[in-house]
Amino acid sequence: MAVTTTARRVAIVGTGHRAQTFTEAFSRRPQLHIAALCDPNPVRIAHHNDLLAAAGRPAATAYGAADFERLLRTEDIDEVLVTTVDALHDHYIVPALEHGARVVTEKPMTVDAERCARILETVRRTGNSLSVAFNYRFNPVHERVRRLLAEGAIGDVLSVHFEWLLDVRHGADYFRRWHREKANSGGLMVHKSSHHFDLVNWWLGARPEQVFGYGRLAFYGRAAGERTGYRRDYDRAHGAQAAADDPFAVHLEDNEALNSLYLRAEGEDGYLRDRNVFGDNITIEDDMALLVRYSTGATMTYHLTAYSPWEGYRVMFNGTRGRLELQVEESLWQPPRARLASAKGAVHGDTALANAGGHRITVHPLWEPPHEVAVTDYDHAGHGGGDARMLDALYGPVDPDAAPDTGDAAGLRANEVDGALALAAGLAANQSFATGRPVDIADVVRV
């Protein structure tokens, strides 16, 4: 594919599996040119250059992590995409903004209050643009819920209950990789739940004010695995006989993308992608319950379970004129000895699962019969179709001559304030877990 003469020059920082979605998307847009790939692991960079070659696009220049500021100057970068380890996001966001580049970062924006403050100060000082890739905003089901609430379908929202279920395939994956260490990811309250906290902020048009919660490692980790009998005696799955028929193990050699990105790349940095989920040194929680109060006076009860037999979520809004219920089933069952067949569908949700369920929005008005609200453009692939719509909103459509989107999707982009507010709820939850006390958002992050 030919690149336009006015193509914006893009750098991608972090070339793991999630970055593959963006590399493939950028390669289909002639208005974008991936000029540079930055990662401490050259094998992973080579994997992404192979993707570019397959799409007929030129190879990007490879840079190590320590060379990022030289990359910005040398490659004359217009756009930076940050998809590296969460705790390192600010290392790249700040110099990219100071360079004058437009920055998009994967969620979460960062993992602690100090890094968040540094990012917010840099945006204010430079006036440059930062967007957070909250793709769940672009899911058409979530967009329909927002419209129903804004139109007053149930009056003023007084309370919300949000139950999130991660299954024993996707949920377990956070305990195999770098996310299992809270210093890297902030735990699931920051890495995963920032999606949900942003949605609730956006749905309600409100800011979180106070959080109280309990969280613990109840299912994964050595102690729990020995108590339940699920633990097998191995450190990592590859080459371990004890992992051969372990339903909780991921087998990197079974999937070419995981093999290329991780197994063949181990010699460069020693990173292991297939750790035992019932092993040692896991510092994140797998069962979390919260109570959140919002600036409108509404409250939310929230529960995340990372070891469910099926995956999806239920959200219930109670209002002055009735109740709205959302249920989404993303996977319904797991074969007990199924080895990983699709890295995307099974681990990251980028493709449709064969056993995916459905979605349902039901409005229960006071004094009237309930009715379902149809959403016809939901897609089980790519986070409910959200990825494709988010990419169009952030980077323009695949056809650069197509008319720009002037509908709802064009206005869904999350900025640095949205990123900070979603992060703040997760950080307050972590602090409450540690202290056993409610935590005021203003004492955690000032936006």
Order of alpha helices (4+ residues) and beta strands (2+ residues): beta-alpha-beta-alpha-beta-alpha-beta-alpha-beta-alpha-beta-alpha-beta-alpha-alpha-alpha-alpha-beta-alpha-alpha-beta-beta-beta-beta-beta-beta-alpha-beta-alpha-beta
